């Protein structure tokens, strides 16, 4: 993982998200490596969403990206991840 990831997504946010979705028992521990990997995964997911949304808008012959373009690619994006 490169340093640019921390620019876009703070590790504190990822830790809060992981704590929210992990079971509340004490068996689930957050290591720094786990936080780094999830941060990278989220960044890749966001980059893919942006790229696919822009491609969808371009394929429709427009340079303006709307929420409808994101909605059109969202199902396939969720299936790919």
N, C-alpha and C positions, 0 to 999 in steps of 0.2 A: 504494500500500500504506500502510496506516495503522500507527501505533505499537503498537497492541494485538497485532499479530502477534508481535513480539519478546517479549511477555509469555508467550505460549503455547509458542513454539518458538524455541529459541536458534539463532543462525546457525552456531555452532560444530558443532552436531549436523547441520545441513543440509550443511555443508562436508564433514564426515566421511562422510555418506551419499553425497554426490556423488563424492567421491574413491574411495569403495569401488566404485561402479558404473561410473565412467568408465574408459576404457581407460588402461593404465599408461604409454602413451607420452607424450612431452612435448607432443604436438600439442593435447591437451585442457587448456585453461586455465580456471580459475574466476575470473570477474569478479564484482565486488560486485553488479552488476545481475542476473547469473545467479542468485546466491545469494538475492537478494531475491525474484526471481520464483518460484524453486522453493519458497521458504519460504511465500509466499502460496498457491501451488498446494497444498502439503501441508495448510495450514490450511483451505483451502476443502474439500479432500477429507475431512478429519476432521470438519468441521462438517456436511457432507452425510451422512456415516456416522451421526453422532449424530442428526441430524434424521430421517433415514429409519428408523433403528432405533426411535426414539420413536414415529413414526407407525405402524410395524408393530405395536408393542406396543399402541398405542391402538386400532388396527383389530381386534385380537383381544380387546379389552375388558379390558385390564389396565393398571395404572399402573406395574407393576414390569417393568423391562427386563432380559431375560436374554440370554445369548450366543446362544440359539436365534433371537432376533429379529434379531440382527446377521447370523447365518448366512443367514437368509431374504432379506435385502436385499443381501447381498454380491455376488452374481453380477450383478445389475442395476447396482449401483454401479460395479463394474469395467468393465462394458460402456459405461457413460456417460462414463467418463473414459478 
